[in-house]
Amino acid sequence: MAPLFRPRTNALTVVFLVGVLALLVAISVIAYVVYRSPYQTDAGYAPEQPIPFSHQHHVGGLGIDCQYCHTSAETSDFAGIPPTRTCMTCHSQEWTNAEMLAPVRESLSHQEPLAWTRVHKLADYTYFSHRAHVNNGVGCESCHGRVDKMHMTVQRQPLTMEWCLECHRDPGSELRPQDKITSMGYSPEDDAIPGHELIDQYDINLDHLTECSSCHR
């Protein structure tokens, strides 16, 4: 009786299985790369805004403190968008007829807020308290990047769960004294207080930082 399979069948089967395995590995690698890429995380996202507001000019050039505009950063869960009247405290006297600022003047005249496009967006199922971070020594640039160097506001960090947990597991390197919260270009080496001492000063419970309920409620 003639054999059911030819001698080379075993070799073809091995080649087929190796090919399938290689394809699965390739798909997994591609999926992982896409998952961590700016396409998925929105890192580098810089949407068009109603006016070309430059943090580089206002923060880096003029030295305006973050909390001059973002007044609720220490007291609210949300940093908030500055109202038009905050802009007009300066621009009622400076650049009063600039065409690029026409939307600001119209906003004040019609008592309608500017339609800013949100840059930093977390998942709907994520609880994030701005005041909890600011009041416990996390500086603005840890999450927002060097805004003093941004012509247009850009999302610098991936804002993924992995990224958040890197800090929650070991926050010492990101902590700073309260008087340095809004400082740009701050380095822990610039201050005499080590990170682990700041953890104690702020009475931070490290175990609580990695509990699911801290961010998912």
Secondary structure, DSSP 8 states (H G I E B T S, - for coil): ---SS-TTHHHHHHHHHHHHHHHHHHHHHHHHHHHHSHHHH-TT-----SS---HIIIIIIT---HHHH-TTTTTSSS-----HHHHHHHHTTSSTT-GGGHHHHHHHHHT------------TT----HHHHHTTTB-HHHHH--GGG-SS----S---HHHHHHHHHSGGGGB--GGGTT-TT--GGGSSS-HHHHHHHTT--HHHHTSHHHH--
